[in-house]
Amino acid sequence: MKTVAIVGTGLIGASFGLALRKAGFAGAIVGVSSEPAIAEALAAGAIDCGMPLGQAVPQADLVFLSQTIGRIIDVIRHLDPLVRPGALVTDAGSTKCEIVDTALQHISRCQFLGGHPLAGKERRGAAAADADLYRDRVWALTPADPSELQTPAAREFRAWLGRIGAQTVILDPDEHDRVVAMTSHLPQLASTALAAALEERFGTEGSPLAAGPGLSGATRLALSSYEVWRDILATNAVHVDGALAVYIQELEHIRDNLRTRRLQEEFERAGAFAGRLRRTG
């Protein structure tokens, strides 16, 4: 692998560039993004130069799509005439079915391998990029067929993921989307709903009692950008709807048992799970 093209040089893309450099990658790293984003990524040392998509992709051995899901899907539809045979196209999208299906329809001259690094920050942009963002974090790979993991390009990519410290997990695209609907998308919507409910109750001034760390932690995800989450939720609506149904059912169960000992069982069950999560996270 001699040249990497990072399409979308925000936090995720720029952190990938920094991680490759720290892991010893000596080839060229080319960025494709807006002029301000390219300037920020250059200043961070995440890329060597910026180019238009039509110039960057033909020379790349690895094309890393790290934009919003809608933009990833749009770029995939235009990549095939540009890619070099033997190259690998991968992505960082938070949902996989629609992205993988689009790639199957539109990319034939090289390989596509869906990916999702489960890492991030509240801050966006290359200025917040971190070479260790992916260290000890799960990086899901979602091949349409398991044999896709055995190609030379996929093997080399997985080797680099190991060098940057990521822990690769292999999932079917639909299984990936079903799992993240519960583990990622539901927490986001729960945090958003809580903050929206409190704003409706207390208004923009808030409450003098709303200063505790518990509430701050519970509403942290409500700071997330709708621009990012719009595409995530739209491309995983079926699984998110199912996750919300499970959550609403649990809330109804808690409401029905506010004065019974069954609520203690929920606290104990939830506490045990939260403890396991922190021991393994």
Backbone as a ProteinNet text record, in pm:
[ID]
protein_1_A
[PRIMARY]
MKTVAIVGTGLIGASFGLALRKAGFAGAIVGVSSEPAIAEALAAGAIDCGMPLGQAVPQADLVFLSQTIGRIIDVIRHLDPLVRPGALVTDAGSTKCEIVDTALQHISRCQFLGGHPLAGKERRGAAAADADLYRDRVWALTPADPSELQTPAAREFRAWLGRIGAQTVILDPDEHDRVVAMTSHLPQLASTALAAALEERFGTEGSPLAAGPGLSGATRLALSSYEVWRDILATNAVHVDGALAVYIQELEHIRDNLRTRRLQEEFERAGAFAGRLRRTG
[TERTIARY]
85.3	0	88.5	84.9	172.4	99.8	-27.7	-101.9	-240.6	-277.8	-409.5	-481.9	-606	-691.3	-798.1	-800.4	-900.4	-1004.3	-1122.8	-1230.1	-1317.1	-1297.2	-1360.6	-1258.2	-1197.6	-1084.3	-1126.4	-1239.9	-1281.2	-1215.1	-1281.2	-1224	-1184.8	-1276.7	-1252	-1143.3	-1156.3	-1058.4	-920.5	-913.5	-784	-718.9	-799.1	-743.5	-687.4	-752.6	-700.6	-565.5	-553	-425.2	-316	-346.2	-248.7	-212.4	-313	-287.2	-196.2	-218.4	-131.3	12.8	29.9	164.9	232.6	160	218.2	255.4	177	202.6	312.9	368.9	482.1	451.8	332.9	302.1	385.9	461.7	555	509.7	393.3	344.6	276.2	211.5	142.1	0.9	-41.8	-178.8	-241	-341.1	-405	-544	-578.8	-709.7	-801.4	-928.4	-1032.2	-1141.5	-1158.4	-1258.4	-1271.5	-1343.9	-1354.5	-1220.7	-1201.4	-1074.9	-1046.9	-1144.5	-1114.8	-1078.5	-1147.2	-1118.1	-979.8	-941.5	-807.8	-701.7	-724.2	-627.9	-611.5	-721.4	-716.6	-643.4	-669	-601.9	-452.7	-415.5	-273.6	-205.2	-272.5	-215.8	-197.8	-288.3	-278.9	-175.7	-125.6	-30.1	-94.4	-226.3	-299.4	-289.7	-262.5	-250.4	-127.6	-84.1	30.7	-13.1	-130.9	-181.9	-329.4	-394.8	-534.1	-550.2	-645.7	-673.2	-823.4	-872.5	-1009.7	-1023.7	-1144.6	-1170.9	-1116.2	-1136.1	-1095	-945.9	-867.9	-722.1	-669.2	-735	-684.9	-712.5	-833.9	-873.5	-792.9	-765.1	-693	-553.9	-493.1	-358.5	-358.8	-477.2	-484.5	-494.9	-420.9	-435.1	-546.6	-570.7	-678.7	-756.8	-887.3	-976	-1062.3	-1048.3	-1118.2	-1224.3	-1351.4	-1463	-1509.2	-1486.1	-1516.2	-1601.5	-1713.1	-1806.1	-1935.7	-2039	-2170.4	-2219.4	-2315.3	-2359.5	-2413.1	-2491.3	-2544.7	-2435.9	-2331.3	-2220.3	-2139.2	-2123.1	-2053	-2127	-2256.4	-2336.2	-2325.4	-2328.8	-2318.7	-2182.1	-2075.1	-1940.8	-1926.4	-1977.8	-1967.9	-2026.1	-2133.4	-2199	-2111.8	-2007.8	-1924.3	-1781.4	-1749.9	-1610.8	-1561.3	-1646.1	-1598.4	-1512.2	-1546	-1459.2	-1322.3	-1309.3	-1187.5	-1089.9	-1139.9	-1055	-958	-848.8	-751.6	-780.6	-769.4	-788	-689.7	-737.9	-654.2	-663.5	-725.5	-742.1	-853.3	-857.3	-963.5	-1033.1	-1164.8	-1246.1	-1313	-1302.5	-1369	-1429.7	-1505.2	-1573.8	-1580.3	-1633	-1646.5	-1791	-1884.6	-2024.9	-2079.5	-2170	-2224.5	-2335.4	-2388.7	-2479.4	-2420.8	-2456.9	-2384.6	-2468.9	-2592.4	-2669.5	-2680.3	-2723.1	-2744.5	-2612.3	-2507.4	-2376.4	-2323.2	-2328.3	-2278.2	-2360.8	-2492.4	-2577.7	-2544.4	-2520.8	-2485.3	-2352.3	-2256.2	-2125.6	-2137.9	-2220.6	-2240.1	-2297	-2378	-2440.7	-2348	-2257.6	-2185.7	-2034.9	-1975.2	-1830.2	-1799.5	-1732	-1697.7	-1550.1	-1480.3	-1341.7	-1241.7	-1288.1	-1201	-1289.1	-1230.2	-1303.3	-1356.4	-1475.9	-1529.4	-1544.8	-1506	-1522.2	-1578.7	-1701.4	-1764.8	-1694.3	-1690.1	-1626	-1694.4	-1673.4	-1729.1	-1640.5	-1554	-1476.5	-1564.5	-1575.4	-1659.8	-1577.1	-1552.3	-1470.8	-1516.1	-1490.5	-1527.5	-1509.2	-1546	-1539.6	-1659.6	-1686.5	-1791.8	-1748.4	-1618.2	-1566.9	-1550	-1567.9	-1555.8	-1439.3	-1399.6	-1296.3	-1157.5	-1066.1	-929.7	-852.8	-894.3	-825.6	-838.4	-942.6	-963.2	-908.7	-844.6	-798.1	-693.2	-689	-602.5	-547.3	-416.8	-353.8	-392	-436.2	-474	-625.1	-700.5	-846.3	-897.9	-830.5	-879.2	-812.3	-716.1	-644.7	-739.4	-740.9	-825.7	-975.1	-1010.5	-1151.7	-1191.2	-1317.5	-1367.2	-1376.1	-1330.9	-1347	-1420.8	-1549.1	-1629.9	-1604.7	-1589.2	-1581.4	-1702.6	-1767.4	-1894.6	-1891.7	-1819.9	-1815.2	-1951.1	-1983.1	-2105	-2089.3	-1964.3	-1932.1	-1800.6	-1789.8	-1668	-1540.1	-1550.2	-1431.2	-1365.4	-1439.1	-1384.1	-1270.6	-1266.8	-1162.3	-1029	-1027.6	-907.2	-830.5	-875.7	-802.2	-674.5	-573.4	-450.6	-477	-565	-592.3	-658.6	-753.4	-821.8	-726.8	-640.6	-543.6	-449.4	-403.7	-313.2	-384.3	-508.3	-585.4	-605.3	-640.4	-659.9	-529.4	-418.3	-289.3	-263.9	-297.6	-280.2	-374.9	-496.5	-587.4	-526.4	-461.1	-393.7	-280	-207.2	-94.4	-139.4	-255.9	-303.1	-375.2	-384.9	-439.4	-586.6	-653	-795.7	-820.7	-936.5	-977	-1085.8	-1052	-1148.2	-1250	-1374.4	-1486.4	-1556.9	-1586.9	-1649.8	-1798.6	-1883	-2027.6	-2091.9	-2202.2	-2287.7	-2345.1	-2360.9	-2411.1	-2542.7	-2637.4	-2765.5	-2751.6	-2668.2	-2644.3	-2578	-2484.2	-2421.2	-2526.4	-2614	-2712.7	-2812.6	-2846.2	-2937.1	-2872	-2743.6	-2674.6	-2655.8	-2606.8	-2580.1	-2709	-2821.8	-2949	-2973.9	-2934.3	-2951.7	-2839.4	-2715.3	-2599.9	-2552.8	-2591.3	-2545.2	-2660.2	-2749	-2854.6	-2960.4	-2995.5	-3090	-3035.5	-2910.7	-2858.1	-2862.1	-2832.4	-2838.9	-2980.3	-3078.9	-3216.1	-3268.8	-3226	-3267.6	-3212.6	-3087.7	-3027.2	-3094.3	-3120.3	-3187.8	-3327.3	-3400.9	-3537.3	-3537	-3441.7	-3434.3	-3407.5	-3309.4	-3276.9	-3393.3	-3461.3	-3574.9	-3689.6	-3714	-3820.1	-3790.8	-3665.4	-3626.8	-3636.3	-3598	-3609.2	-3755.2	-3842.4	-3985.5	-4041.8	-3992.3	-4043.6	-3988.2	-3859.2	-3794.6	-3759.8	-3768.4	-3734.8	-3585.7	-3547.6	-3406.5	-3322.8	-3385.5	-3309.3	-3271.8	-3342.5	-3311.2	-3361	-3316.6	-3356	-3232.7	-3245.8	-3130.1	-3085.4	-3168.5	-3132.8	-3074.6	-3057.3	-3010.7	-2860.5	-2786.1	-2641.7	-2560.6	-2627.9	-2556.2	-2487.2	-2384.3	-2310.3	-2394.9	-2494.6	-2578.2	-2652.8	-2715	-2790.1	-2696.3	-2582.7	-2484.9	-2440.2	-2413.4	-2371.5	-2482.7	-2604.6	-2716.9	-2754	-2722.6	-2757.3	-2636	-2523.9	-2403	-2424.8	-2487.2	-2505.6	-2602.4	-2682.7	-2775	-2700.3	-2572.3	-2489.3	-2453.2	-2483.6	-2444.8	-2517.4	-2455.1	-2506.7	-2617.3	-2729.2	-2836.5	-2789.1	-2698.6	-2647.5	-2587.1	-2519.3	-2460.1	-2567.2	-2654.4	-2749.9	-2866.7	-2897.1	-3007.2	-2989	-2871.8	-2846.1	-2838.3	-2780.7	-2769.8	-2908.1	-2998.9	-3131.9	-3215.2	-3197.1	-3273.7	-3235	-3108	-3062.4	-3070.6	-3122.5	-3139.3	-3273.9	-3373.2	-3501.3	-3571.2	-3566	-3636.8	-3579.6	-3447.7	-3385.8	-3398.4	-3390.4	-3405.8	-3548.1	-3645.4	-3784.5	-3800.5	-3737.7	-3743.9	-3675.8	-3561.6	-3490.2	-3573.4	-3636.5	-3721.7	-3839.3	-3894.8	-4006.9	-3965.2	-3845.5	-3794.6	-3775.1	-3718.9	-3691.8	-3821.4	-3916.5	-4045.3	-4115.2	-4107	-4166.5	-4102.2	-3970.1	-3900.9	-3941.9	-3954.2	-3998.2	-4140.5	-4227.6	-4364.1	-4362.9	-4277	-4264.9	-4220.2	-4123.5	-4076.5	-4188.2	-4260.1	-4369.7	-4477.7	-4505.3	-4609	-4565.1	-4436.2	-4385.7	-4312.7	-4350.1	-4283.9	-4302.2	-4408.8	-4436.2	-4426.8	-4361.7	-4351.2	-4204.6	-4183.6	-4047.8	-3988.3	-4069.8	-4016.2	-3922.4	-3941.6	-3850.2	-3709.6	-3701.2	-3569.9	-3500.7	-3576.4	-3518.8	-3461	-3529.3	-3479.9	-3351	-3346	-3223.7	-3107.7	-3133.1	-3026.3	-2979.5	-3075.3	-3040.7	-2964.2	-3012.4	-2946.7	-2808.7	-2797.8	-2668.9	-2565.9	-2608.5	-2516.4	-2465.7	-2556	-2514.3	-2418.4	-2452	-2366.4	-2227.6	-2222	-2092.3	-2010.5	-2075.2	-2003.6	-1954.9	-2036.3	-2000.2	-1874.3	-1862.8	-1747	-1622.5	-1640.7	-1525.5	-1467	-1551.9	-1505.2	-1482.8	-1526	-1516.2	-1379.4
-119.1	0	123.6	198.2	313.7	447.5	450	576.2	554	640.6	636.3	766.1	754.3	871.2	873.1	980.3	996.3	1095.8	1046.6	1130.6	1174.7	1298.3	1349.6	1360.4	1479.4	1494.5	1562.2	1520.7	1568	1487	1475.8	1406.3	1262.4	1187	1045.1	1026.8	1097	1083.2	1131.2	1248.3	1301.8	1214.3	1161.1	1071.8	945.2	897.5	780	811.2	928.7	968.9	977.9	1039.2	1050.2	912.7	825.2	691.3	611.7	623.4	554.3	603	733.7	789.1	738.2	741.1	696.4	548.7	471	327.5	294.9	397.3	374.3	376.3	417.1	424.4	534.7	499.5	594.2	642.5	596.8	637.7	773.2	804.9	933.6	922.6	1025.9	1035.2	1160.2	1138.9	1247.4	1271.8	1397	1431.1	1484.5	1449.2	1501.1	1560.1	1690.6	1754.8	1899.7	1979.2	2121.6	2190	2308.3	2380.1	2405.2	2452.8	2473.1	2343.4	2233.4	2105.3	2054.6	2073.4	2033.2	2114.6	2243.7	2329.7	2285.6	2250.3	2207.4	2073.8	1982.6	1852.8	1865	1955.3	1980.5	2035.9	2129	2188.6	2084.9	1986.8	1881.5	1775.7	1777.9	1677.2	1545.5	1546	1422.7	1380.9	1474.6	1445.1	1517.1	1473.4	1537.3	1646.9	1629.8	1728.8	1703.8	1801.2	1787.7	1780.5	1702.3	1688.1	1671.1	1700.9	1663.1	1511.9	1463.9	1320.2	1253.8	1318.2	1260.2	1246.6	1319.1	1305.5	1213.2	1214.2	1136.5	987.2	951.4	810.5	726.4	773.4	687	644.1	717.6	680.8	609.8	587.5	534.4	382.9	320.9	178.4	152.8	251.7	244.8	375.2	364.7	482.2	470	566.1	564.4	673.6	633.3	727.5	757.7	879.5	914.7	1041	1036	1148.4	1107.9	1191.4	1150.4	1038.6	960.6	843.9	882.9	989.5	1032.4	1065.5	1131	1164.8	1041.9	948.9	824.2	752.1	740	671.1	743	874.3	950.1	930.1	932	912.3	772.3	672.6	534.5	522.1	593.3	585.3	640.4	715.9	778.3	726.6	627.1	584.2	490.7	405	294.9	338.6	445.3	485.6	537	569	632.8	535.9	426.7	340.2	260.4	221.4	134.6	-10.4	-104.6	-246.2	-287.6	-365.5	-407.4	-316.7	-199.5	-107.8	-159.2	-102.8	-133.6	-4	-3.8	107.3	62.3	140.7	112	240.7	229	348.2	344.7	454	465	491.4	456.6	485.6	408.4	472.2	412.8	312.4	307.7	200.4	136.7	11	-61.4	-116.1	-154.7	-222.8	-139.7	-15.7	65.5	97.8	119.9	148.9	26.3	-90.5	-212.1	-244.9	-231.4	-257.8	-163.6	-36.7	60.3	23	-18.4	-57.7	-180.6	-276.7	-396	-360.1	-257.9	-216.1	-130.5	-55.2	48.4	29.7	-59	-77.9	-217.9	-226.4	-356.2	-366.8	-253.7	-256.3	-278.1	-268.6	-297.6	-349.2	-370.7	-427.9	-319.6	-343.9	-261.7	-348.2	-295.4	-363.9	-264.1	-287.5	-196.3	-196.2	-79.9	-68	34.4	21.2	117	121.8	222.6	239.6	298.6	227.5	274.3	365.1	483.1	581.2	719.9	816.3	952.9	1045.5	1169.6	1272	1363.9	1444.7	1544.5	1654.8	1683.1	1785.3	1726.1	1808.7	1763.5	1835.8	1785.7	1852.3	1798.7	1828	1777.1	1835.8	1952.1	2012.4	1925.8	1844.1	1754.7	1614.2	1593.4	1459.5	1407.6	1275.7	1211.6	1082.2	1068.6	948.1	822.4	836.4	720.9	703.2	770.3	763.8	620.8	537.8	402.8	296.5	337.5	238.7	177.3	44.3	-33.2	-10.3	39.8	58.5	-44.6	-83.3	-179.4	-114.2	-186	-144.1	-258.4	-239.3	-343.7	-347.2	-467.6	-489.2	-571.7	-531.1	-592.9	-639.8	-747.9	-798	-851.3	-833.9	-894.9	-1046	-1092.5	-1234.9	-1253.2	-1354.4	-1372.7	-1382.7	-1430.8	-1445.3	-1310.7	-1201.5	-1069.1	-1033.2	-1099.9	-1071.5	-1134.7	-1223.6	-1299	-1242.3	-1135.2	-1076.7	-1009	-993.9	-926.3	-785.2	-710.2	-573.4	-573.1	-664	-670	-715.5	-811.2	-857	-744.3	-667.1	-557.4	-450.5	-419	-320.7	-366.5	-493.1	-544.6	-541.2	-563.5	-555.1	-413.2	-313.8	-175.8	-140.1	-194.1	-171.2	-224.6	-339.5	-393.1	-303.3	-246.7	-160.2	-31	19.3	143.7	115.1	-13.3	-50.2	-82.6	-86.9	-116.2	-265	-298.5	-437.3	-470.2	-547.7	-573.5	-679.7	-653.3	-744.3	-761.6	-886.3	-915.4	-941.2	-866.9	-881.3	-875.8	-947.8	-930.1	-787.4	-720.3	-581.5	-563.8	-656.2	-642.7	-664.9	-762.6	-785.4	-663.3	-603.7	-481.1	-375.3	-352.3	-245.6	-275.6	-402.3	-440.2	-414.4	-449.4	-432.1	-284.4	-204.7	-64.1	15	-34.6	30.6	30.8	-79.7	-88.8	-22.6	-42.7	-1.4	140.9	199.1	332.9	428.2	385	475.8	498.9	394	410.9	501.5	485	579	724.6	747	883.3	939.3	861.7	910.2	923.5	836.5	847.8	976.4	1007.6	1130.7	1253.8	1249.3	1360.4	1380.8	1272.4	1282.3	1338	1295.3	1345.6	1495.9	1539.1	1682.4	1763.6	1711.2	1783.2	1792.6	1684	1685.5	1787.3	1793.5	1888.8	2032.7	2053.3	2188	2230.6	2138.1	2169.7	2200.1	2129	2148.7	2273.8	2299.8	2409.5	2529.6	2514.4	2624.7	2641.8	2745.6	2766.8	2801.9	2850.1	2887.7	2766.4	2653.9	2533.8	2542.3	2450.2	2444.6	2460.7	2530.1	2541.6	2407.1	2303.1	2169.9	2081.8	2139.2	2058.7	2070.8	2072.3	2092.9	1970.2	1860.8	1742.3	1667.1	1587.1	1512.4	1405	1351.7	1249.4	1300.3	1415.6	1472.5	1515.2	1569.9	1609.9	1489.6	1378.5	1258.9	1201.5	1203.5	1144.8	1224.5	1352.9	1437.2	1469.6	1406.3	1436.5	1411.7	1300.3	1268	1363.2	1434.2	1530.9	1646.3	1658.7	1761.4	1722.8	1600	1552.2	1626.9	1628.5	1703.8	1628	1694.8	1634.6	1605.7	1687.7	1666.4	1527.3	1482	1348.5	1241.3	1261.5	1158.9	1144.9	1246.4	1237.8	1117	1103.9	994.5	859.6	859	734	676.2	759.3	711.7	678.9	757.2	732.7	600.9	561.2	437.6	316.5	334.8	221.2	228	283.3	313.6	189.5	78.3	-42.2	-93	-104.9	-154.7	-53.6	75.7	177.3	174.3	156.8	146.6	29.2	-83.4	-197.8	-171.1	-101.9	-68.8	24.8	123.4	215.2	141.8	44.6	-32	-107.2	-167.4	-238.5	-141.8	-24.6	74.2	128.9	160.7	212.4	107.7	-17.9	-125.3	-132.6	-116.3	-118.1	1.3	118.6	236.8	217.1	158.5	131.5	32.6	-66.2	-164	-96.1	-6.7	66.9	154.4	222.9	309.1	228.2	109.5	26	-32.3	-27.3	-91.5	4.7	130.1	229.9	199.5	127.4	97.9	-51.4	-127.6	-271.5	-313.3	-434.7	-485.9	-523.6	-530.6	-563.7	-454.4	-333.5	-225.4	-253.1	-314.2	-351.7	-449.3	-541.8	-637.4	-567.4	-464.5	-390.3	-316.8	-255.9	-188.2	-287.1	-404	-502	-555.4	-585.6	-636.3	-531.8	-407.5	-299.3	-270.3	-270.8	-244.5	-349.9	-475.4	-582.9	-565.6	-530	-510	-391.2	-279.4	-160.9	-190.6	-274.6	-312.7	-394.1	-489.4	-570	-482.8	-387.1	-298	-219.6	-173.8	-94.3	-179.8	-304.7	-392.7	-435.1	-442.4	-487.5	-374.5	-250.5	-137.5	-74.9
0	0	0	-110.3	-123.9	-110.6	-149.6	-145.9	-87	5.7	68.4	35.6	-8.9	-30.4	77.1	154.4	259.9	210	184.4	131.8	249.4	291.4	411.8	522.2	535.3	628.5	757.6	811.5	943.3	1052.7	1167.1	1282.1	1248.4	1188.2	1162.5	1056.5	944.9	837.8	877.1	941.4	982.2	1089.7	1180.3	1282.6	1219.1	1112.5	1042.1	978.7	917.4	860.3	965.6	1079.3	1187.8	1243	1253.6	1306.2	1213.3	1083.8	988.1	1000.2	1008.2	1021.3	1148.2	1259.1	1385.8	1379.7	1301.9	1290.7	1191	1124.9	1036.3	888.3	849	706.5	642.3	538.9	477.8	340.9	296.3	165.4	167.8	57.6	45.2	101.1	172.3	222.5	161.7	77.2	2.9	59.9	78.8	131	23.2	33.3	-55.8	33.2	25.2	110.3	66.3	144.4	115.5	143.9	88.4	109.5	257.5	336.7	479.8	551	516.9	581.5	542.2	416.6	372.6	446.6	457.5	527.6	672.5	737.1	876.2	889.2	794.7	798.6	771.2	681.2	655.4	779.4	845.5	966.4	1076.8	1080.2	1181.4	1145.9	1023.1	978.7	941.4	914.3	885.9	740	650.6	507.7	452.7	336.1	269.8	175	114.9	20.1	-2.4	-62.4	-98.3	-249.3	-296.4	-439.2	-460.4	-580.1	-614.1	-618.8	-604.5	-605.7	-731.5	-845.5	-972.9	-990.2	-912.1	-917.2	-807.4	-692.9	-579.2	-593.6	-633.7	-634.9	-734.2	-856.5	-951.3	-905.6	-815.1	-769.9	-634.9	-577.4	-441.3	-439	-348.3	-321.1	-220.4	-134.3	-36.6	-42.7	-58.8	-56.6	67.8	158.2	286.8	285.8	284	279.8	421.9	466.7	606.3	612.1	541	538.2	608.2	596.8	641.2	548.7	595.4	519.4	382	376.4	247.8	147.7	193.6	104.1	65.8	160	126.7	14.9	27	-74.6	-209	-206.8	-332.2	-397.4	-318.8	-374.2	-431.5	-361.7	-409.9	-550	-576.4	-707.9	-820.9	-785.6	-888.1	-890.8	-808.5	-793.4	-902.9	-955	-1039.2	-1157.6	-1229	-1339.6	-1294.6	-1165.1	-1114.4	-1049.2	-991.8	-909.6	-994.5	-932.4	-998.9	-960.4	-1054.4	-1021.1	-911.7	-817.8	-705.8	-585.6	-602.1	-489.6	-398.1	-278.1	-183	-145.8	-154.3	-106.8	22.3	125.7	251.8	305.3	413.5	464	615.9	671.6	816.3	855.7	768.5	795.6	914.1	988.8	1110.7	1085.2	963.3	923.2	798	773.4	671.1	556.3	579.4	474.8	347.8	360.4	241.2	171.6	248.7	190.3	115.6	179.1	115.1	-9.2	-1.4	-117.9	-233.3	-202.4	-306.6	-371.1	-290	-343.8	-434.1	-395.3	-477.4	-614.8	-617.8	-742.6	-829.7	-767.5	-842.5	-851.7	-772.3	-778.3	-828.9	-943.9	-1001.2	-1038.9	-1052	-1098.8	-986.4	-862.9	-748.7	-636.3	-520.5	-408	-315	-260.6	-153.4	-29.6	85.8	213.3	313.9	357.4	452.5	586.5	650.1	780.2	868.3	997.6	1093.8	1217.6	1227.4	1350.8	1460.2	1571.3	1681.6	1772	1722	1794.8	1753.4	1837.3	1804.1	1922.6	1901.9	2005.2	1987.7	2089.5	2075.3	1979.3	1975.7	1884.2	1745.6	1644.7	1507.2	1440.8	1323.6	1246.1	1273.8	1180	1189.4	1306.8	1353.8	1468.3	1593.2	1597.7	1712.1	1686.2	1571.4	1533.3	1631.2	1643.7	1742.4	1682.3	1682.6	1627.1	1703.5	1827.5	1909.4	1920.2	1833.6	1843.1	1831.4	1750.9	1724.6	1810.3	1890.6	1972.9	2075	2076.5	2168.3	2145.5	2027.2	1992.4	1886.7	1888.7	1789.5	1652.3	1551.6	1411.8	1342.7	1317.2	1254.7	1104.7	1051.7	907.8	867.2	757.8	720.7	575.4	546.5	408.6	365.6	238	184.7	177.9	166.8	165.5	241.3	326.2	406.3	323.4	199.2	115.4	85.7	101.2	73.7	169.4	283.2	382.3	345.4	245.5	212.5	94.1	34.2	-77.8	-26.4	-111.5	-67.9	-13.3	-79.6	-34.6	102.5	124.5	253.3	363.5	332.2	432.2	473.9	377.1	409.8	491.4	454.7	530.9	675	692.5	828.2	908	839.7	908.5	958.7	877.5	920.8	1035	1032.7	1144.7	1273.9	1263.8	1381.6	1427.4	1333.3	1369.2	1436.2	1398.8	1462.9	1594.3	1629.6	1760.1	1762.5	1645.7	1642.4	1662.5	1716.7	1737.4	1635.9	1534.8	1428.8	1470.7	1433.2	1455.9	1322.2	1287	1158.6	1180	1106.2	1117.4	980	965	848.8	852.1	738.6	739.5	815.5	796.3	865.2	1015	1053.7	1195.8	1259	1188.9	1237.4	1265	1169.3	1184.2	1295.9	1313.4	1422.3	1558.2	1570.3	1697.9	1730.7	1635.6	1667	1689.9	1637.1	1667.4	1818.3	1885.2	2030.1	2107	2061.8	2142.4	2115.8	2002.2	1966.8	1935.2	1849.2	1804	1911.9	1985.7	2095.8	2206.7	2252.3	2351.2	2303.9	2175.3	2122.6	2133.4	2091.3	2093.2	2235.8	2325.4	2464.6	2526.7	2497.4	2548.5	2488.5	2359.5	2292.3	2349.7	2368.4	2420.9	2562.2	2645.8	2782.8	2784.2	2705.9	2701.5	2645.5	2543	2484.7	2584.7	2662.3	2762.3	2872.6	2915.6	3019.5	2968.8	2842.6	2786.3	2779.4	2742.9	2734.8	2873	2973.5	3110.5	3175.2	3157.7	3229.5	3142.7	3010.9	2922	2905.5	2834.2	2802	2923.9	3030.8	3150.2	3233.4	3211.5	3286.9	3429.6	3510.7	3651.4	3739	3854.3	3944.1	3999.4	3985.9	4034.4	3924.7	3806.7	3692.8	3671.6	3780.6	3768.1	3807.4	3839.1	3885.5	3773.5	3807.5	3705.9	3638	3708.6	3649	3527.3	3542.1	3430.3	3318.3	3354.3	3252.9	3170.4	3238.6	3167.2	3080.8	3133.5	3060.8	2936.5	2935.9	2820.8	2733.5	2759.4	2680.8	2532.6	2498.6	2357.4	2288.3	2364.8	2304.9	2238.1	2265	2199.8	2056.7	2016.8	1884.6	1773.9	1657.4	1543.2	1470.7	1445.3	1365.9	1224.2	1171.7	1036.2	1021.9	1126.2	1124	1145.9	1242.4	1282.4	1186.5	1109.8	1012.8	921.3	860.8	767.8	839.1	958.7	1034	1060.7	1110.4	1146.3	1023.1	916.9	794.8	729.2	741.3	676.6	768.9	888.7	980.4	1051.5	983.2	1046.7	1101.6	1029.6	1074.5	1205.9	1212.5	1336	1450.2	1420.5	1525.3	1580.2	1493	1538.4	1634.5	1603.1	1693.1	1826	1822.4	1946	2033.6	1971.3	2046.4	2109.8	2038.5	2093.2	2219.1	2215.6	2332.8	2449.7	2420.7	2525.3	2584.3	2498.7	2546.4	2633.1	2592.7	2672.6	2811.1	2816.5	2946	3031.8	2971.3	3046.2	3099.6	3018.2	3063.3	3180	3173.3	3281.3	3410.4	3398.8	3516.6	3572.2	3485.2	3531.2	3603.3	3551.6	3613.5	3747.6	3776	3898.3	3990.9	3986	4071	4220.2	4255.6	4396.5	4428.2	4342	4368.3	4378.2	4428.8	4442.3	4307.1	4203.7	4072.5	4021.6	4071.5	4033.3	4085.6	4204.3	4256.9	4163.5	4107.1	4013.3	3891.1	3844.4	3728	3762.3	3880.1	3923	3931.7	3988.2	4005	3869.7	3782.7	3649.8	3569.5	3575.4	3502.4	3560.3	3692	3754.9	3720.7	3715.2	3679.9	3537.4	3446.2	3306.3	3295.2	3364.1	3358.5	3414.3	3517.7	3573.7	3475.7	3409.3	3309.7	3194.8	3154.7	3045	3077.5	3200.9	3238.6	3259.8	3294.3	3311	3177.2	3074.9	2944.3	2846.9	2881.5	2788	2786.9
[MASK]
+++++++++++++++++++++++++++++++++++++++++++++++++++++++++++++++++++++++++++++++++++++++++++++++++++++++++++++++++++++++++++++++++++++++++++++++++++++++++++++++++++++++++++++++++++++++++++++++++++++++++++++++++++++++++++++++++++++++++++++++++++++++++++++++++++++++++++++++++++++++++

